[in-house]
Amino acid sequence: MGIKETVSNAIMDKRTLIAIPVIAILWRLGISLDGQIALWESLCSGLALLIMGWSVFAYIYLMSRELKGWLRLSKIYQWIAFGLMAINTYVIVYYGMRWYRLAGLGGVVEAVVPIDFLFRDIRYIVLVVFYCAVIWLAKYLMEMHRDYLLVVKGEQKV
């Protein structure tokens, strides 16, 4: 088993996919205790989402490139990657605007909802859970492809 398979199995393990949202919840609880978010806290949250989101995008897109013989599954992977690209673009725009405001550039004033920190926490956790769900579901697409190949190879031997 190569390094690629070991890393892939470690990331797709249930315990890892459960630990990631738990860590995200604890992180957001820790930084939301005072009701305000500093620039460095937003940078940590945003960079974590950006790294996770674009890593998942790259993983899914590369999975579509590895499939040579099954165009339908390749198209499914590509459309999932396209959806991830849209979500990742949203994350870039959202955090870019937040960082611009938190850095105090240009005298930007933000309209704040009374419990805005709660909405930010929920948004962050939903995005982390979404990325974990995509990783988890990609596992089933890979298994479907492997099972298909086993059936095809088995029929040729008979």
N, C-alpha and C positions, 0 to 999 in steps of 0.2 A: 504494500500500500504506500503510495507516494505522499508527498507533503500536501499536494492539492486535495487529495481525498481525505486526509486526516483533518485538515482545516475545515473542509466542507462538512464532514461528519460532526466536528466539534461545534460548528455554528448551528447546524440543524438539529442538534440534540435538544430534547424537550427541556432539560434543566437550564440550558443556556438561553433558550427562547423565553423561559419563564423569568429567569434572573434579570434579563435586560429591562422589561417593564417595571419590575420591582425596584431596581436601581433607579430608574427614571422617576418613579413615584417618590422614593425617598429623597432624591435630589430636589425635586420640585417642592416637596414639603419643607425641606431644609432652607431653601432660598426664599420661600414665600412666608416664612414666619413673621417677618416685619412688615409685610404688605407692600414692599417696594422692591424693585429689581434694579441692581446696579449694572453698569456696562459690562463688567467682567463676568457677572453671572449670566447675562444675556449672551455674551460671547461664548461661554462654555456650553450653554444650552444649544445655541445656534450651530456652533461648529460640530457638536456631537450629532445633531440631526443631519447636517450637511454631509458629514463623513458617512454616517449610516445610510442615508438615502442614496447617495451616489455610489456607494459600495454595493448596495442591493441592486441598483440599476445596472452597474457593470456586470455583476454576477448573472443577472437574468439575461442581459443582452448577450453575454458570452455563451450562455447556455443555448441561445437560439442559433448562434454561429456554429456550435459544435454538432448540431443535428444536421446531418447531411441528407439522409434518406427520407425523412418524414416532414414534409412541408407544412402540414397542418399544425403540428406541435410547434414547429419553428415559428409560424405566424402567431400562435398563441403567446409564446414567449416574447415575441417582438411587440405585440400589443400591450402586454403587461409592462414591458420596458417603456413603452410610450406613455402609459399612464403614470408610471413612476417618474418619468421625466417631467410631466406636468406638475405632479405633487412637489417634486424637488425645486422646480422653478418658483412655485408658490412660496416655499420655505426661503428661498434666496430673496425674493421680493419682500416678504414679511420681515425677516430678520435684518435685511438691509435698511428698511425704513426704521425699525426699532433702534438699530445701532446708530443711525444718523441722528435720531432724536436724543438718545441717551448720551451721545458724545457732545451734545449741545451745539451742533453746527447749524448755522443759518437761522437761529432764533425760531426753530420749529416748535409749535405748540400742538399738543396732541389732545384730542377730545377723549376723555377717560370715562368709561362706564363705572358706576359705583363699585362693582366687585370685579373689575377688570383683571386683577391678579388671578382670580379663580378661573376666568375664561382662558387666560394664558396657560395656566397649569393644565387645564382640560385639553386644550389644543395640543400642547406638547405631548401629553400622555397618549392621546389618540393617534398622533403621528408615529410615536414609537411602537404602539400596538399594531398599527397598520403595517409598518415595515416588518415586524416580527411575523405577522400573519402572511405576508407575501413570501417570506423565506420558508415558512412552514408549508404553504400550499405549493411552492415550487418543488418541494420534496416529493409530493404526490405526482406531479407531472413527470418527474424523472423516473419514478417507479412505474408509471404507466408506460413510458417509453421502453424501459427495461423489460417489462412483462410482454410488451408487443414484440420485442426482438426475440425473446425466448419462444414465443408461440410461433413466430415465422421460422426460426431456426429449427424448431422441433418438427414442424410440418415438412420441411425439406428432407429431414432424415427418414421419415416414414415412407 
